[in-house]
């Protein structure tokens, strides 16, 4: 049986969702292509990936030809996302097992995502992780979104956790910037959407190549603090 972690060493862990816990970047890109089909122009995969971690509406607005086009693009994106979600959405290898291990050790867990809360709840429920999350913060949960620290601070508040005893795990510079600004340690997820070079340039506190190694990294952090 997995040994429990003493309460004073139970760091709170905040996860990004897409590209960190769930392998949905191909699904996101397919949704973008559907939204822009027939529009006359479409962002490249690299252009869209650069904005992953920021709210969908803001991303669409940056590629729309005029403000009036944003709502139709958003409607097309969401119609595809709703219809295809369960077929495309799955956890990364070892992600579910890692979350269950951390929960069993008593770590407070939360998600801070650029999805809407409703979308985040659907995804977490589908992959069987919703009940393990003590906080789920979406783009519509507060006034500002990543890379602003507000959603990270809100998640910490809901978990009853302090910033100096928490980490943010994410696969985009926006995740890392939000965590850093909120005063938590940052862990770059190298298996997600952004390249290792992009994530290293964001100067995270730690680089992680495999989510299965997260429990050991947390143990090393707590022993060194």
CORRAVEN-V721915 format. One record per residue. N is the residue number from 1. RES is the residue in one small letter. PHI is phi as a letter, one per 40 degrees, with the letter a starting at -180 (* if undefined). Layout:
N,RES,PHI + N,RES,PHI
This chain:
1,x,* + 2,x,c + 3,x,c + 4,x,c + 5,x,c + 6,x,d + 7,x,d + 8,x,c + 9,x,b + 10,x,c + 11,x,c + 12,x,c + 13,x,b + 14,x,b + 15,x,b + 16,x,c + 17,x,b + 18,x,c + 19,x,g + 20,x,b + 21,x,c + 22,x,b + 23,x,c + 24,x,b + 25,x,c + 26,x,d + 27,x,c + 28,x,d + 29,x,c + 30,x,c + 31,x,c + 32,x,c + 33,x,c + 34,x,c + 35,x,c + 36,x,c + 37,x,d + 38,x,g + 39,x,c + 40,x,h + 41,x,a + 42,x,a + 43,x,c + 44,x,c + 45,x,d + 46,x,c + 47,x,c + 48,x,c + 49,x,d + 50,x,c + 51,x,b + 52,x,c + 53,x,h + 54,x,b + 55,x,c + 56,x,d + 57,x,d + 58,x,c + 59,x,c + 60,x,c + 61,x,c + 62,x,c + 63,x,b + 64,x,c + 65,x,c + 66,x,a + 67,x,d + 68,x,c + 69,x,c + 70,x,c + 71,x,c + 72,x,c + 73,x,c + 74,x,c + 75,x,c + 76,x,c + 77,x,d + 78,x,c + 79,x,c + 80,x,c + 81,x,c + 82,x,c + 83,x,c + 84,x,b + 85,x,d + 86,x,c + 87,x,c + 88,x,c + 89,x,c + 90,x,a + 91,x,c + 92,x,c + 93,x,d + 94,x,g + 95,x,c + 96,x,c + 97,x,c + 98,x,c + 99,x,c + 100,x,c + 101,x,c + 102,x,c + 103,x,c + 104,x,c + 105,x,c + 106,x,g + 107,x,c + 108,x,c + 109,x,b + 110,x,a + 111,x,b + 112,x,b + 113,x,b + 114,x,c + 115,x,c + 116,x,c + 117,x,d + 118,x,d + 119,x,c + 120,x,c + 121,x,c + 122,x,c + 123,x,c + 124,x,c + 125,x,c + 126,x,c + 127,x,c + 128,x,g + 129,x,b + 130,x,d + 131,x,c + 132,x,c + 133,x,c + 134,x,c + 135,x,a + 136,x,b + 137,x,b + 138,x,b + 139,x,c + 140,x,b + 141,x,c + 142,x,a + 143,x,c + 144,x,b + 145,x,b + 146,x,d + 147,x,c + 148,x,c + 149,x,c + 150,x,d + 151,x,c + 152,x,c + 153,x,c + 154,x,c + 155,x,c + 156,x,c + 157,x,c + 158,x,c + 159,x,c + 160,x,g + 161,x,b + 162,x,c + 163,x,c + 164,x,c + 165,x,b + 166,x,a + 167,x,b + 168,x,b + 169,x,b + 170,x,a + 171,x,b + 172,x,b + 173,x,d + 174,x,c + 175,x,c + 176,x,c + 177,x,c + 178,x,c + 179,x,c + 180,x,c + 181,x,c + 182,x,c + 183,x,g + 184,x,b + 185,x,c + 186,x,b + 187,x,b + 188,x,c + 189,x,c + 190,x,c + 191,x,c + 192,x,c + 193,x,c + 194,x,c + 195,x,c + 196,x,d + 197,x,c + 198,x,c + 199,x,c + 200,x,c + 201,x,c + 202,x,c + 203,x,f + 204,x,c + 205,x,c + 206,x,a + 207,x,b + 208,x,b + 209,x,c + 210,x,a + 211,x,c + 212,x,c + 213,x,c + 214,x,c + 215,x,d + 216,x,c + 217,x,c + 218,x,c + 219,x,c + 220,x,c + 221,x,c + 222,x,c + 223,x,c + 224,x,c + 225,x,c
